[in-house]
Amino acid sequence: MATPKSRPRDGYPGRALALILVVTVGLVALMFGTGTTKPRLGIDLAGGTSITLTAKSTDPKALSKSNMDIAVSIIERRVNGMGVSEAEVQTQGSDTIIVNIPKGGDRQNAADQVGTTAKLFFRPVLAVAPSGISAPAPTGTPSAGATGTPGATPAAGATPSAAAPSAGASATKQGRAASEALAAEGATPTAATGAASGAPAATGSAAPAATGAPSAAATQPSAADISAAMTQGTVPPELAAAFAALDCSKPEVRAAQTGAEDKAVVACSQKAENGYYEKLALGPVAVKGADVSKAQATIDTQTGAGWQVQLQFNGTGADAFSKVTGQLATQAPPTNQFAIELDNQVVSHPQVNGPIPGGSAVITGRFSQAEAQDLANVLSYGALPLEFSKSDITTVSPALGSDQLKAGLVAGLIGMVLVVAYSLIYYRGLGLVSIAGLLVSAALTYSIMSLLGNAIGFALNLPAVCGAIVAIGITADSFIVYFERIRDEVREGAPLRPAVQRAWPRARRTILVSDFVSFLCAAVLYVVSVGKVQGFAFTLGLTTALDVVVIFLFTKPLITLLARRRFFLNGHPWSGLDPKRLGARPPLRSSRRRSPSSAAVKEA
């Protein structure tokens, strides 16, 4: 009967080495496969502006995670709307928001706007028109009739076509009336179908109807002419010029709109509908966002119509809202609509079907869950008693950031060269193990940092580079602890292979305790600090955890395998484990043959 093969005393080191090499190669392959071959650089290395905002409130309960998330979404929308691409807005801790504005953006304007209180108003709609619509190519037919796009009104001079109502009329999405009589914003009424001189109506052109020669159809109207022809409502004379010139298709124009609370203003829609933005003429502020006491997204369980947004006003807001909705309900579209304006951009303009008393209202429509929650967040922001102060503003030019990056890399390279030189001079052959371990640790750290930049937005800043440099010493320290424990066993006269195994338990305890203390310090520093210091703490904690992985799965198995080779097993002078150079004592084998009487005499 064959006996099972016994497990080697030094285990299976090849398996551990294969595991860590597969993981390392896999991470590097994933890094190249996703195209994230470089870590994302922070503001201090790539250039840009970093602003630290600290939230303040007289109500401690207002400093909640949900309120901070709403503030982040408002600030992010505001900064990105100013033409600043790839801006980052994120919370740190319970009361801090970090805004990173990269190079190339309008940093000064963004820095001035960040942290200011968002302006949420309810204004009556006076006029609505599409903005930035280009005229289609002429069809070459003599017909001058047109059918409008959704939201268009009949062109001047056009008469409704009763003979062919299907030529251009189509049903559009409309918000249904809620129980509190506030309907959601849908598409504006469709254009009537018009024809000139009895000719069939042609689709696809929003040009005014003409009554003459075929050349009238070939005339290309401008976007301003189309917008003027499709304007619904009446624009106040004092806003006529500004309304006509407003082009909401440009982000910088949408972000630049301002206006007084007690005067009529022009504004742009925040999102494009049906492929274009809308420009609106709005009356003076009727209700302020601060009068909203609560707003939340809910599901209409009574009719099953989907998601809706419930509003509640305080006493002042309830009275003002009831009064203005009673006035709007008697108006014709679009002057029966209520614009919800955030930072001079119209988030929504629902239609009012009747007066809404009681201080509560419901906005309904074909909302998705995300759309309803976004609108509720916008309305809730008006009720947040939060103010932000700029506790720190750091601006770094791209040239200075490049210089700092080069300085950090040079410092890391110098540290690596010194560690390698010390390892080779003092530990000789064992120094090669130290160098290989540092290379594996560097590959793991670099690939993980590159992948985290794309996954969670981790940015490598200058303190993070310092943390990586400190990690070189931590990794080298673990090697030294293990090497010295092996040397101690060799000095006691133990053969190399038993020395490697006996030295590991003592070295393992020391390494784990040392790395645990370092990781604990990094974790505490990450929790209690904000801003760039967190980059140092994160990198230090990451590299400390990787040091444990490398020492267990790479260094120890590799030394176990090398201890089987004659170069190290026989104590070659260049192996770093030469018993003569270490001052090893010969094994005291004769002591086992001593008689008890001689031992007693020696003891006496």
LINCOR-V162199 format. One record per residue. N is the residue number from 1. RES is the residue in one letter. SS is DSSP state (H for helix, E for strand, C for the rest). PSI is psi in whole degrees, -180 to 180 (* if undefined). D_CENTER is the distance of its C-alpha to the mean C-alpha in Angstrom with 2 decimals. Layout:
n=[N:N]
res=[RES:RES]
ss=[SS:SS]
psi=[PSI:PSI]
d_center=[D_CENTER:D_CENTER]
This chain:
n=[1:2:3:4:5:6:7:8:9:10:11:12:13:14:15:16:17:18:19:20:21:22:23:24:25:26:27:28:29:30:31:32:33:34:35:36:37:38:39:40:41:42:43:44:45:46:47:48:49:50:51:52:53:54:55:56:57:58:59:60:61:62:63:64:65:66:67:68:69:70:71:72:73:74:75:76:77:78:79:80:81:82:83:84:85:86:87:88:89:90:91:92:93:94:95:96:97:98:99:100:101:102:103:104:105:106:107:108:109:110:111:112:113:114:115:116:117:118:119:120:121:122:123:124:125:126:127:128:129:130:131:132:133:134:135:136:137:138:139:140:141:142:143:144:145:146:147:148:149:150:151:152:153:154:155:156:157:158:159:160:161:162:163:164:165:166:167:168:169:170:171:172:173:174:175:176:177:178:179:180:181:182:183:184:185:186:187:188:189:190:191:192:193:194:195:196:197:198:199:200:201:202:203:204:205:206:207:208:209:210:211:212:213:214:215:216:217:218:219:220:221:222:223:224:225:226:227:228:229:230:231:232:233:234:235:236:237:238:239:240:241:242:243:244:245:246:247:248:249:250:251:252:253:254:255:256:257:258:259:260:261:262:263:264:265:266:267:268:269:270:271:272:273:274:275:276:277:278:279:280:281:282:283:284:285:286:287:288:289:290:291:292:293:294:295:296:297:298:299:300:301:302:303:304:305:306:307:308:309:310:311:312:313:314:315:316:317:318:319:320:321:322:323:324:325:326:327:328:329:330:331:332:333:334:335:336:337:338:339:340:341:342:343:344:345:346:347:348:349:350:351:352:353:354:355:356:357:358:359:360:361:362:363:364:365:366:367:368:369:370:371:372:373:374:375:376:377:378:379:380:381:382:383:384:385:386:387:388:389:390:391:392:393:394:395:396:397:398:399:400:401:402:403:404:405:406:407:408:409:410:411:412:413:414:415:416:417:418:419:420:421:422:423:424:425:426:427:428:429:430:431:432:433:434:435:436:437:438:439:440:441:442:443:444:445:446:447:448:449:450:451:452:453:454:455:456:457:458:459:460:461:462:463:464:465:466:467:468:469:470:471:472:473:474:475:476:477:478:479:480:481:482:483:484:485:486:487:488:489:490:491:492:493:494:495:496:497:498:499:500:501:502:503:504:505:506:507:508:509:510:511:512:513:514:515:516:517:518:519:520:521:522:523:524:525:526:527:528:529:530:531:532:533:534:535:536:537:538:539:540:541:542:543:544:545:546:547:548:549:550:551:552:553:554:555:556:557:558:559:560:561:562:563:564:565:566:567:568:569:570:571:572:573:574:575:576:577:578:579:580:581:582:583:584:585:586:587:588:589:590:591:592:593:594:595:596:597:598:599:600:601:602:603:604]
res=[M:A:T:P:K:S:R:P:R:D:G:Y:P:G:R:A:L:A:L:I:L:V:V:T:V:G:L:V:A:L:M:F:G:T:G:T:T:K:P:R:L:G:I:D:L:A:G:G:T:S:I:T:L:T:A:K:S:T:D:P:K:A:L:S:K:S:N:M:D:I:A:V:S:I:I:E:R:R:V:N:G:M:G:V:S:E:A:E:V:Q:T:Q:G:S:D:T:I:I:V:N:I:P:K:G:G:D:R:Q:N:A:A:D:Q:V:G:T:T:A:K:L:F:F:R:P:V:L:A:V:A:P:S:G:I:S:A:P:A:P:T:G:T:P:S:A:G:A:T:G:T:P:G:A:T:P:A:A:G:A:T:P:S:A:A:A:P:S:A:G:A:S:A:T:K:Q:G:R:A:A:S:E:A:L:A:A:E:G:A:T:P:T:A:A:T:G:A:A:S:G:A:P:A:A:T:G:S:A:A:P:A:A:T:G:A:P:S:A:A:A:T:Q:P:S:A:A:D:I:S:A:A:M:T:Q:G:T:V:P:P:E:L:A:A:A:F:A:A:L:D:C:S:K:P:E:V:R:A:A:Q:T:G:A:E:D:K:A:V:V:A:C:S:Q:K:A:E:N:G:Y:Y:E:K:L:A:L:G:P:V:A:V:K:G:A:D:V:S:K:A:Q:A:T:I:D:T:Q:T:G:A:G:W:Q:V:Q:L:Q:F:N:G:T:G:A:D:A:F:S:K:V:T:G:Q:L:A:T:Q:A:P:P:T:N:Q:F:A:I:E:L:D:N:Q:V:V:S:H:P:Q:V:N:G:P:I:P:G:G:S:A:V:I:T:G:R:F:S:Q:A:E:A:Q:D:L:A:N:V:L:S:Y:G:A:L:P:L:E:F:S:K:S:D:I:T:T:V:S:P:A:L:G:S:D:Q:L:K:A:G:L:V:A:G:L:I:G:M:V:L:V:V:A:Y:S:L:I:Y:Y:R:G:L:G:L:V:S:I:A:G:L:L:V:S:A:A:L:T:Y:S:I:M:S:L:L:G:N:A:I:G:F:A:L:N:L:P:A:V:C:G:A:I:V:A:I:G:I:T:A:D:S:F:I:V:Y:F:E:R:I:R:D:E:V:R:E:G:A:P:L:R:P:A:V:Q:R:A:W:P:R:A:R:R:T:I:L:V:S:D:F:V:S:F:L:C:A:A:V:L:Y:V:V:S:V:G:K:V:Q:G:F:A:F:T:L:G:L:T:T:A:L:D:V:V:V:I:F:L:F:T:K:P:L:I:T:L:L:A:R:R:R:F:F:L:N:G:H:P:W:S:G:L:D:P:K:R:L:G:A:R:P:P:L:R:S:S:R:R:R:S:P:S:S:A:A:V:K:E:A]
ss=[C:C:C:C:C:C:C:C:C:C:C:C:H:H:H:H:H:H:H:H:H:H:H:H:H:H:H:H:H:H:H:H:H:C:C:C:C:C:C:C:E:C:H:H:H:H:C:E:E:E:E:E:E:E:E:E:C:C:C:H:H:H:C:C:H:H:H:H:H:H:H:H:H:H:H:H:H:H:H:H:C:C:C:C:C:C:C:E:E:E:E:E:C:C:C:E:E:E:E:E:E:E:C:C:C:C:H:H:H:H:H:H:H:C:C:C:C:C:C:E:E:E:E:E:E:E:E:E:E:E:E:C:C:C:C:C:C:C:C:C:C:C:C:C:C:C:C:C:C:C:C:C:C:C:C:C:C:C:C:C:C:C:C:C:H:H:H:C:C:C:C:C:C:C:C:C:C:C:C:C:C:E:E:C:C:C:C:C:C:C:C:C:C:C:C:C:C:C:C:C:C:C:C:C:C:C:C:C:C:C:C:C:C:C:H:H:H:H:C:C:C:C:H:H:H:H:H:H:H:C:C:E:E:C:C:C:H:H:H:H:H:H:H:H:H:C:C:C:C:C:H:H:H:H:H:C:C:C:C:C:C:C:C:C:E:E:E:E:E:C:C:C:E:C:C:E:E:E:E:E:E:E:E:E:E:E:E:E:H:H:H:E:E:E:E:E:E:E:E:E:C:C:C:C:C:E:E:E:E:E:E:E:E:C:H:H:H:H:H:H:H:H:H:H:H:H:H:H:C:C:C:C:C:C:C:C:E:E:E:E:E:E:C:C:E:E:E:E:E:E:E:E:C:C:C:C:C:C:C:E:E:E:E:E:E:E:E:C:H:H:H:H:H:H:H:H:H:H:H:H:H:C:C:C:C:C:E:E:E:E:E:E:E:E:E:E:C:H:H:H:H:H:H:H:H:H:H:H:H:H:H:H:H:H:H:H:H:H:H:H:H:H:H:H:H:H:H:C:H:H:H:H:H:H:H:H:H:H:H:H:H:H:H:H:H:H:H:H:H:H:H:H:H:H:H:C:C:C:C:E:C:H:H:H:H:H:H:H:H:H:H:H:H:H:H:H:H:H:H:H:H:H:H:H:H:H:H:H:H:H:H:C:C:C:C:H:H:H:H:H:H:H:H:H:H:H:H:H:H:H:H:H:H:H:H:H:H:H:H:H:H:H:H:H:H:H:H:H:C:C:C:C:H:H:H:H:H:H:H:H:H:H:H:H:H:H:H:H:H:H:H:H:H:H:H:H:H:H:H:H:H:H:C:C:C:H:H:H:H:C:C:C:C:C:C:C:C:C:H:H:H:H:C:C:C:C:C:C:H:H:H:H:H:C:C:H:H:H:H:H:H:H:H:C]
psi=[127:134:143:146:128:152:134:151:-32:16:-156:77:-26:-33:-44:-42:-42:-38:-50:-32:-38:-42:-43:-48:-38:-43:-41:-41:-40:-37:-46:-34:-37:-6:6:70:-5:143:150:137:142:178:-39:-15:-33:-17:145:-162:135:126:128:120:135:125:141:146:147:-17:110:-30:-18:-23:63:165:-41:-42:-38:-37:-39:-43:-39:-43:-38:-46:-40:-42:-37:-45:-47:-28:-12:11:11:109:145:30:147:130:121:153:150:121:-159:-15:20:138:130:127:117:119:110:173:154:-15:173:80:-37:-47:-42:-40:-34:-34:-29:134:-15:152:132:142:111:121:157:120:145:144:131:-38:150:140:148:155:136:20:131:148:140:165:142:145:-14:1:157:-4:137:4:166:152:135:162:168:135:0:153:164:142:157:129:-6:147:144:140:109:-23:-34:74:-20:0:-37:-9:135:152:139:162:123:141:136:161:137:172:-29:8:20:117:151:159:128:-156:151:163:148:159:150:159:125:154:148:141:31:7:154:147:137:141:159:-3:135:18:152:149:142:155:41:-137:164:-21:-19:-30:-25:-8:128:109:154:167:-36:-39:-43:-45:-40:-38:-27:11:132:140:-172:124:128:145:-38:-15:2:-48:-45:-38:-41:-35:-11:124:97:-1:-11:127:-38:-29:-42:-37:-19:-1:132:165:155:155:-33:15:158:146:167:146:166:152:149:-30:153:136:132:28:2:158:158:145:142:145:124:146:-178:161:128:-40:138:153:-27:-17:-5:119:-26:143:131:150:129:170:134:97:-17:-47:-10:27:-8:-151:147:169:122:136:144:135:157:-174:-47:-45:-36:-44:-47:-39:-41:-40:-47:-34:-34:-36:-41:-32:-22:-3:161:154:142:9:3:19:153:118:129:110:124:121:45:20:137:116:-40:154:80:160:140:124:-12:166:145:93:175:-8:14:152:162:128:118:165:-170:64:143:170:-43:-41:-42:-41:-37:-44:-40:-38:-42:-45:-33:-29:-31:-21:-1:123:51:138:145:135:144:100:-20:134:120:125:127:128:154:-35:-44:-40:-41:-41:-42:-37:-44:-41:-41:-42:-39:-42:-42:-40:-41:-43:-41:-43:-41:-42:-42:-44:-44:-42:-43:-39:-43:-39:-7:-112:-39:-23:-30:-36:-42:-43:-44:-40:-40:-38:-42:-43:-40:-40:-43:-45:-46:-46:-40:-41:-40:-43:-36:-28:-37:-28:-50:7:21:129:131:110:-178:-44:-34:-37:-40:-40:-38:-36:-41:-33:-27:-44:-37:-44:-45:-34:-38:-40:-46:-41:-47:-43:-43:-33:-40:-43:-37:-41:-39:-39:-31:-2:7:143:162:-48:-47:-32:-40:-42:-39:-29:-25:-46:-43:-42:-36:-44:-44:-43:-44:-43:-44:-46:-34:-42:-43:-44:-38:-43:-42:-41:-45:-42:-38:-37:-43:-12:167:165:-141:-26:-30:-30:-41:-46:-40:-46:-40:-44:-41:-48:-30:-42:-39:-30:-40:-43:-45:-42:-33:-41:-11:-58:-53:-48:-37:-42:-35:-41:-41:-29:-15:-11:145:-34:-43:-36:-37:2:49:144:-29:7:-21:0:32:118:-36:-45:-28:-7:40:144:142:149:135:68:-29:-20:-21:-19:0:145:157:-33:-42:-36:-37:-39:-43:-39:-37:*]
d_center=[65.11:62.21:60.30:56.49:55.05:54.05:50.63:50.78:50.82:47.86:45.81:43.99:41.95:41.37:39.18:36.76:36.64:36.03:33.14:31.22:32.03:30.78:27.46:27.13:28.12:25.80:22.70:23.88:24.62:21.21:19.71:22.05:21.78:18.06:18.60:16.38:19.47:18.07:15.60:12.86:14.61:13.79:15.16:18.54:19.08:17.69:18.65:17.07:16.74:15.09:15.86:16.21:16.94:19.13:19.79:23.48:25.51:29.10:28.16:26.72:25.62:23.29:20.94:19.50:16.13:16.33:17.26:14.54:11.92:13.98:14.11:10.37:10.41:13.57:12.63:9.58:12.15:14.74:13.32:12.28:15.65:17.45:16.98:14.46:12.56:9.26:8.88:6.23:7.00:7.06:10.33:12.85:16.02:17.49:17.93:15.67:12.64:11.54:10.96:10.92:12.73:13.74:17.30:18.80:17.49:19.64:18.71:21.75:21.29:17.66:18.79:21.64:19.71:16.88:18.18:21.01:21.75:20.66:23.84:24.40:27.81:29.96:32.22:34.90:34.54:37.39:36.58:34.02:33.91:31.72:30.38:30.24:32.33:34.46:37.94:38.65:41.29:44.84:46.64:50.01:51.72:53.90:52.07:50.22:48.90:45.22:42.96:39.86:36.30:34.74:34.87:37.86:41.19:44.53:45.30:48.06:51.37:50.22:51.95:50.66:51.91:53.73:55.18:51.97:49.24:47.12:46.84:43.67:43.10:40.36:38.78:35.37:32.76:33.88:32.62:35.35:36.94:35.80:38.29:37.59:38.10:34.63:33.52:30.12:29.54:30.55:31.83:34.59:38.14:39.08:41.41:45.05:46.78:49.25:51.95:54.38:58.09:57.92:55.75:53.23:49.71:47.22:43.60:40.52:41.59:40.84:43.51:46.25:49.35:52.18:55.85:57.27:57.37:55.07:53.63:51.73:49.48:48.61:47.39:43.64:42.37:39.49:36.13:37.41:40.57:38.74:36.52:39.69:41.51:38.79:38.31:38.93:40.32:41.82:40.11:41.68:43.77:41.89:38.63:40.26:39.58:35.95:35.32:37.01:35.12:31.62:29.48:26.26:25.19:23.94:20.56:22.20:25.02:22.97:21.23:24.61:26.50:28.08:31.05:33.22:33.24:36.97:37.14:36.31:33.27:31.68:28.07:25.79:24.10:20.33:20.11:22.57:25.19:27.55:26.16:26.65:25.65:28.21:29.72:31.39:34.10:33.61:36.15:35.92:33.65:35.28:32.95:30.28:26.98:28.20:30.90:28.55:28.96:26.93:24.94:23.81:23.29:26.20:28.15:31.53:33.79:37.00:36.82:34.02:32.47:28.89:26.12:26.99:25.94:28.39:29.01:31.16:32.50:34.34:37.99:37.56:34.94:37.04:40.08:38.37:36.51:39.75:41.64:39.34:38.81:42.60:42.95:40.30:41.80:44.97:43.34:42.99:39.68:37.43:38.75:38.41:34.61:32.40:29.33:26.29:25.02:21.82:21.63:24.45:22.79:24.29:22.02:25.07:28.86:30.65:34.41:36.77:39.74:41.55:41.51:39.16:40.81:39.83:36.47:34.41:33.14:31.31:29.28:29.79:29.22:27.73:24.32:21.97:20.41:16.97:18.87:21.02:18.34:16.49:19.93:20.81:17.80:18.84:22.40:21.68:20.09:23.59:24.95:22.67:24.86:22.08:22.53:20.36:22.01:20.79:21.75:20.77:20.16:20.20:20.74:21.41:23.04:22.21:25.72:25.42:22.13:23.97:26.94:25.03:23.48:27.02:28.47:26.13:26.95:30.63:30.65:29.18:31.72:34.54:33.68:33.62:36.93:38.59:37.64:38.91:42.08:42.78:42.29:44.67:47.28:47.43:46.60:47.73:47.16:44.78:42.73:41.81:40.23:38.20:37.04:36.12:34.12:32.21:31.43:30.16:28.00:26.63:25.88:24.04:22.01:21.11:20.18:18.04:16.13:15.68:14.50:12.07:10.40:9.75:9.37:7.27:6.23:9.66:11.38:15.16:16.78:20.50:20.87:19.19:21.82:24.44:23.42:23.90:27.27:28.37:27.58:30.26:32.81:31.69:32.06:35.37:36.60:36.27:38.34:40.93:41.37:42.15:44.36:46.40:46.96:48.33:50.52:51.87:52.96:54.59:56.42:57.81:59.35:57.10:56.67:53.26:52.06:52.93:51.57:48.13:48.06:49.53:47.24:44.04:44.22:44.78:42.12:39.61:40.07:39.68:36.52:34.84:35.80:34.63:31.22:30.81:31.51:29.01:26.25:27.19:27.02:23.56:22.33:24.02:22.74:19.08:19.68:21.75:20.08:17.15:15.68:16.91:19.38:16.83:16.30:20.06:20.24:17.64:19.43:22.78:22.14:20.89:23.90:26.25:25.42:25.89:29.19:30.52:29.67:31.36:34.43:35.06:34.37:35.38:37.55:39.89:40.53:41.08:43.62:45.31:45.83:47.03:49.52:51.36:51.99:55.25:53.66:52.03:54.41:57.47:55.92:55.97:56.04:52.80:51.01:50.31:52.18:55.80:57.86:60.28:57.65:56.07:59.49:59.53:62.48:64.50:64.19:66.87:68.25:71.86:70.98:70.78:74.52:75.83:78.26:77.72:80.78:79.51:76.14:77.98:80.11:77.07:75.40:78.61]
